[in-house]
Amino acid sequence: MLDVCQAAGDANEDGGFNLRTRAVTVALLRKLLNYSALERAEAELREWLNAG
């Protein structure tokens, strides 16, 4: 568990985005996500999108 949570009553539109950003940041810091793998996946996605 990343222990990232939304504060009660925080219903603004940016809250969900900030929550996702915090989750990704925590996962990177805990080395649960590999930055190099994310870069490769992003490059592959761009290639795939440009091919279509």
MMTF fields as JSON, N, C-alpha, C and O atoms, coordinates in Angstrom:
{
  "mmtfVersion": "1.0.0",
  "mmtfProducer": "UNKNOWN",
  "numBonds": 207,
  "numAtoms": 208,
  "numGroups": 52,
  "numChains": 1,
  "numModels": 1,
  "chainsPerModel": [1],
  "groupsPerChain": [52],
  "chainIdList": ["A"],
  "bondAtomList": [4, 2, 8, 6, 12, 10, 16, 14, 20, 18, 24, 22, 28, 26, 32, 30, 36, 34, 40, 38, 44, 42, 48, 46, 52, 50, 56, 54, 60, 58, 64, 62, 68, 66, 72, 70, 76, 74, 80, 78, 84, 82, 88, 86, 92, 90, 96, 94, 100, 98, 104, 102, 108, 106, 112, 110, 116, 114, 120, 118, 124, 122, 128, 126, 132, 130, 136, 134, 140, 138, 144, 142, 148, 146, 152, 150, 156, 154, 160, 158, 164, 162, 168, 166, 172, 170, 176, 174, 180, 178, 184, 182, 188, 186, 192, 190, 196, 194, 200, 198, 204, 202],
  "bondOrderList": [1, 1, 1, 1, 1, 1, 1, 1, 1, 1, 1, 1, 1, 1, 1, 1, 1, 1, 1, 1, 1, 1, 1, 1, 1, 1, 1, 1, 1, 1, 1, 1, 1, 1, 1, 1, 1, 1, 1, 1, 1, 1, 1, 1, 1, 1, 1, 1, 1, 1, 1],
  "groupList": [{"groupName": "MET", "atomNameList": ["N", "CA", "C", "O"], "elementList": ["N", "C", "C", "O"], "formalChargeList": [0, 0, 0, 0], "bondAtomList": [1, 0, 2, 1, 3, 2], "bondOrderList": [1, 1, 2], "singleLetterCode": "M", "chemCompType": "L-PEPTIDE LINKING"}, {"groupName": "LEU", "atomNameList": ["N", "CA", "C", "O"], "elementList": ["N", "C", "C", "O"], "formalChargeList": [0, 0, 0, 0], "bondAtomList": [1, 0, 2, 1, 3, 2], "bondOrderList": [1, 1, 2], "singleLetterCode": "L", "chemCompType": "L-PEPTIDE LINKING"}, {"groupName": "ASP", "atomNameList": ["N", "CA", "C", "O"], "elementList": ["N", "C", "C", "O"], "formalChargeList": [0, 0, 0, 0], "bondAtomList": [1, 0, 2, 1, 3, 2], "bondOrderList": [1, 1, 2], "singleLetterCode": "D", "chemCompType": "L-PEPTIDE LINKING"}, {"groupName": "VAL", "atomNameList": ["N", "CA", "C", "O"], "elementList": ["N", "C", "C", "O"], "formalChargeList": [0, 0, 0, 0], "bondAtomList": [1, 0, 2, 1, 3, 2], "bondOrderList": [1, 1, 2], "singleLetterCode": "V", "chemCompType": "L-PEPTIDE LINKING"}, {"groupName": "CYS", "atomNameList": ["N", "CA", "C", "O"], "elementList": ["N", "C", "C", "O"], "formalChargeList": [0, 0, 0, 0], "bondAtomList": [1, 0, 2, 1, 3, 2], "bondOrderList": [1, 1, 2], "singleLetterCode": "C", "chemCompType": "L-PEPTIDE LINKING"}, {"groupName": "GLN", "atomNameList": ["N", "CA", "C", "O"], "elementList": ["N", "C", "C", "O"], "formalChargeList": [0, 0, 0, 0], "bondAtomList": [1, 0, 2, 1, 3, 2], "bondOrderList": [1, 1, 2], "singleLetterCode": "Q", "chemCompType": "L-PEPTIDE LINKING"}, {"groupName": "ALA", "atomNameList": ["N", "CA", "C", "O"], "elementList": ["N", "C", "C", "O"], "formalChargeList": [0, 0, 0, 0], "bondAtomList": [1, 0, 2, 1, 3, 2], "bondOrderList": [1, 1, 2], "singleLetterCode": "A", "chemCompType": "L-PEPTIDE LINKING"}, {"groupName": "GLY", "atomNameList": ["N", "CA", "C", "O"], "elementList": ["N", "C", "C", "O"], "formalChargeList": [0, 0, 0, 0], "bondAtomList": [1, 0, 2, 1, 3, 2], "bondOrderList": [1, 1, 2], "singleLetterCode": "G", "chemCompType": "PEPTIDE LINKING"}, {"groupName": "ASN", "atomNameList": ["N", "CA", "C", "O"], "elementList": ["N", "C", "C", "O"], "formalChargeList": [0, 0, 0, 0], "bondAtomList": [1, 0, 2, 1, 3, 2], "bondOrderList": [1, 1, 2], "singleLetterCode": "N", "chemCompType": "L-PEPTIDE LINKING"}, {"groupName": "GLU", "atomNameList": ["N", "CA", "C", "O"], "elementList": ["N", "C", "C", "O"], "formalChargeList": [0, 0, 0, 0], "bondAtomList": [1, 0, 2, 1, 3, 2], "bondOrderList": [1, 1, 2], "singleLetterCode": "E", "chemCompType": "L-PEPTIDE LINKING"}, {"groupName": "PHE", "atomNameList": ["N", "CA", "C", "O"], "elementList": ["N", "C", "C", "O"], "formalChargeList": [0, 0, 0, 0], "bondAtomList": [1, 0, 2, 1, 3, 2], "bondOrderList": [1, 1, 2], "singleLetterCode": "F", "chemCompType": "L-PEPTIDE LINKING"}, {"groupName": "ARG", "atomNameList": ["N", "CA", "C", "O"], "elementList": ["N", "C", "C", "O"], "formalChargeList": [0, 0, 0, 0], "bondAtomList": [1, 0, 2, 1, 3, 2], "bondOrderList": [1, 1, 2], "singleLetterCode": "R", "chemCompType": "L-PEPTIDE LINKING"}, {"groupName": "THR", "atomNameList": ["N", "CA", "C", "O"], "elementList": ["N", "C", "C", "O"], "formalChargeList": [0, 0, 0, 0], "bondAtomList": [1, 0, 2, 1, 3, 2], "bondOrderList": [1, 1, 2], "singleLetterCode": "T", "chemCompType": "L-PEPTIDE LINKING"}, {"groupName": "LYS", "atomNameList": ["N", "CA", "C", "O"], "elementList": ["N", "C", "C", "O"], "formalChargeList": [0, 0, 0, 0], "bondAtomList": [1, 0, 2, 1, 3, 2], "bondOrderList": [1, 1, 2], "singleLetterCode": "K", "chemCompType": "L-PEPTIDE LINKING"}, {"groupName": "TYR", "atomNameList": ["N", "CA", "C", "O"], "elementList": ["N", "C", "C", "O"], "formalChargeList": [0, 0, 0, 0], "bondAtomList": [1, 0, 2, 1, 3, 2], "bondOrderList": [1, 1, 2], "singleLetterCode": "Y", "chemCompType": "L-PEPTIDE LINKING"}, {"groupName": "SER", "atomNameList": ["N", "CA", "C", "O"], "elementList": ["N", "C", "C", "O"], "formalChargeList": [0, 0, 0, 0], "bondAtomList": [1, 0, 2, 1, 3, 2], "bondOrderList": [1, 1, 2], "singleLetterCode": "S", "chemCompType": "L-PEPTIDE LINKING"}, {"groupName": "TRP", "atomNameList": ["N", "CA", "C", "O"], "elementList": ["N", "C", "C", "O"], "formalChargeList": [0, 0, 0, 0], "bondAtomList": [1, 0, 2, 1, 3, 2], "bondOrderList": [1, 1, 2], "singleLetterCode": "W", "chemCompType": "L-PEPTIDE LINKING"}],
  "groupTypeList": [0, 1, 2, 3, 4, 5, 6, 6, 7, 2, 6, 8, 9, 2, 7, 7, 10, 8, 1, 11, 12, 11, 6, 3, 12, 3, 6, 1, 1, 11, 13, 1, 1, 8, 14, 15, 6, 1, 9, 11, 6, 9, 6, 9, 1, 11, 9, 16, 1, 8, 6, 7],
  "groupIdList": [1, 2, 3, 4, 5, 6, 7, 8, 9, 10, 11, 12, 13, 14, 15, 16, 17, 18, 19, 20, 21, 22, 23, 24, 25, 26, 27, 28, 29, 30, 31, 32, 33, 34, 35, 36, 37, 38, 39, 40, 41, 42, 43, 44, 45, 46, 47, 48, 49, 50, 51, 52],
  "secStructList": [7, 7, 7, 7, 7, 7, 7, 6, 6, 7, 7, 7, 6, 2, 2, 2, 2, 2, 2, 2, 2, 2, 2, 2, 2, 2, 2, 2, 2, 6, 6, 1, 1, 7, 2, 2, 2, 2, 2, 2, 2, 2, 2, 2, 2, 2, 2, 2, 2, 2, 2, 7],
  "xCoordList": [0.847, 0.0, 0.892, 1.908, 0.506, 1.291, 0.975, 1.723, -0.112, -0.542, -0.748, -0.377, -1.339, -1.691, -3.205, -3.88, -3.741, -5.197, -5.681, -4.923, -6.94, -7.606, -8.186, -8.862, -7.937, -8.491, -10.011, -10.56, -10.681, -12.151, -12.634, -12.114, -13.636, -14.212, -13.445, -13.836, -12.368, -11.582, -12.125, -11.608, -13.162, -13.851, -13.532, -14.262, -12.458, -12.163, -11.693, -11.284, -11.747, -11.43, -9.976, -9.673, -9.07, -7.654, -7.269, -6.168, -8.13, -7.811, -7.446, -6.477, -8.193, -7.897, -6.568, -5.807, -6.29, -5.014, -3.868, -2.878, -3.993, -2.943, -2.741, -1.612, -3.815, -3.731, -2.959, -2.115, -3.239, -2.5, -1.036, -0.154, -0.774, 0.604, 1.364, 2.506, 0.739, 1.389, 1.657, 2.719, 0.711, 0.881, 2.066, 2.864, 2.188, 3.306, 4.619, 5.61, 4.637, 5.848, 6.294, 7.473, 5.353, 5.677, 6.189, 7.157, 5.557, 5.985, 7.397, 8.196, 7.712, 9.066, 10.077, 11.143, 9.751, 10.672, 10.91, 12.01, 9.893, 10.033, 10.566, 10.658, 10.915, 11.459, 10.501, 10.92, 9.206, 8.187, 7.961, 7.471, 8.325, 8.286, 9.711, 10.506, 10.023, 11.34, 11.27, 10.577, 11.985, 11.922, 12.361, 11.748, 13.397, 13.869, 12.807, 12.606, 12.13, 11.064, 9.915, 9.312, 9.613, 8.559, 8.939, 8.099, 10.206, 10.664, 10.545, 10.093, 10.954, 10.856, 9.406, 9.084, 8.537, 7.12, 6.529, 5.716, 6.93, 6.447, 6.917, 6.146, 8.166, 8.696, 7.95, 7.618, 7.682, 6.932, 5.518, 4.994, 4.9, 3.561, 3.569, 2.701, 4.546, 4.634, 4.808, 4.184, 5.659, 5.849, 4.54, 4.176, 3.846, 2.579, 1.546, 0.827, 1.46, 0.483, 0.814, -0.093, 2.084, 2.491, 2.327, 2.173, 2.36, 2.227, 0.77, 0.504, -0.163, -1.571, -2.222, -3.412],
  "yCoordList": [-1.176, 0.0, 1.238, 1.285, 2.221, 3.447, 4.45, 5.408, 4.241, 5.162, 6.582, 7.557, 6.68, 7.963, 8.041, 7.184, 9.057, 9.134, 10.561, 11.523, 10.668, 11.941, 12.428, 11.669, 13.661, 14.227, 14.292, 14.628, 13.974, 14.009, 15.419, 16.398, 15.504, 16.8, 17.551, 18.658, 16.982, 17.628, 17.176, 16.23, 17.847, 17.406, 18.274, 18.232, 19.059, 19.9, 19.048, 17.903, 19.593, 18.836, 18.393, 17.337, 19.178, 18.846, 17.77, 17.226, 17.449, 16.48, 15.124, 14.523, 14.614, 13.309, 13.29, 12.328, 14.341, 14.43, 14.47, 13.757, 15.291, 15.386, 14.059, 13.697, 13.342, 12.039, 11.061, 10.316, 11.058, 10.179, 10.58, 9.721, 11.873, 12.356, 11.94, 11.49, 12.086, 11.67, 10.175, 9.736, 9.389, 7.935, 7.549, 6.692, 8.165, 7.87, 8.301, 7.575, 9.461, 9.952, 9.01, 8.669, 8.585, 7.661, 6.338, 5.777, 5.843, 4.577, 4.702, 3.774, 5.824, 6.03, 6.098, 5.487, 6.831, 6.967, 5.638, 5.381, 4.803, 3.488, 2.435, 1.254, 2.884, 2.008, 0.886, -0.219, 1.188, 0.256, 0.413, -0.499, 1.583, 1.856, 2.117, 2.718, 1.667, 1.842, 2.966, 2.846, 4.058, 5.228, 4.899, 5.372, 4.107, 3.75, 2.98, 3.207, 2.069, 1.299, 2.223, 2.037, 3.205, 4.167, 4.977, 5.228, 5.388, 6.132, 5.286, 5.774, 4.012, 3.118, 2.915, 2.924, 2.734, 2.539, 3.788, 3.685, 4.955, 6.207, 6.328, 6.744, 5.971, 6.02, 5.048, 5.382, 3.843, 2.863, 3.341, 3.128, 3.986, 4.531, 5.6, 5.613, 6.489, 7.534, 6.929, 7.379, 5.91, 5.227, 4.613, 4.741, 3.955, 3.301, 4.322, 4.098, 5.457, 6.487, 7.124, 7.444, 7.306, 7.901, 6.938, 7.369, 5.643, 4.636, 4.511, 4.072, 4.894, 4.673, 5.739, 5.644],
  "zCoordList": [0.0, 0.0, 0.0, 0.693, -0.772, -0.867, 0.242, 0.439, 0.958, 2.022, 1.5, 2.154, 0.327, -0.266, -0.251, -0.822, 0.395, 0.491, 0.265, 0.391, -0.065, -0.305, 1.012, 1.707, 1.361, 2.589, 2.499, 1.45, 3.584, 3.615, 3.319, 3.855, 2.458, 2.109, 1.04, 0.67, 0.537, -0.519, -1.865, -2.461, -2.344, -3.558, -4.77, -5.761, -4.715, -5.882, -7.045, -6.852, -8.242, -9.446, -9.488, -10.043, -8.915, -8.965, -7.962, -8.049, -7.024, -5.989, -6.529, -6.064, -7.503, -8.079, -8.802, -8.694, -9.531, -10.235, -9.234, -9.397, -8.209, -7.212, -6.496, -6.165, -6.259, -5.621, -6.497, -6.0, -7.776, -8.695, -8.774, -8.794, -8.819, -8.866, -7.619, -7.705, -6.467, -5.227, -5.23, -4.789, -5.722, -5.762, -6.647, -6.268, -7.81, -8.704, -8.063, -8.136, -7.442, -6.786, -5.678, -5.588, -4.832, -3.742, -4.314, -3.802, -5.355, -5.959, -6.54, -6.412, -7.17, -7.694, -6.554, -6.632, -5.507, -4.377, -3.67, -3.18, -3.618, -2.978, -3.94, -3.604, -5.144, -6.191, -6.564, -6.909, -6.488, -6.947, -8.446, -9.112, -8.965, -10.4, -10.858, -10.135, -12.046, -12.619, -13.641, -14.651, -13.384, -14.252, -15.676, -16.633, -15.826, -17.171, -17.942, -19.135, -17.253, -17.901, -18.303, -19.36, -17.474, -17.822, -19.05, -19.915, -19.133, -20.312, -21.579, -22.615, -21.492, -22.659, -23.067, -24.255, -22.09, -22.385, -23.034, -23.953, -22.567, -23.162, -24.611, -25.477, -24.882, -26.247, -27.143, -28.281, -26.642, -27.416, -27.702, -28.796, -26.723, -26.923, -28.012, -28.884, -27.959, -28.986, -30.388, -31.349, -30.489, -31.774, -32.252, -33.421, -31.357, -31.702, -32.138, -33.112, -31.422, -31.768, -33.122, -33.89, -33.414, -34.684, -35.853, -36.995, -35.576, -36.632, -37.09, -38.209, -36.229, -36.531, -37.269, -37.571]
}
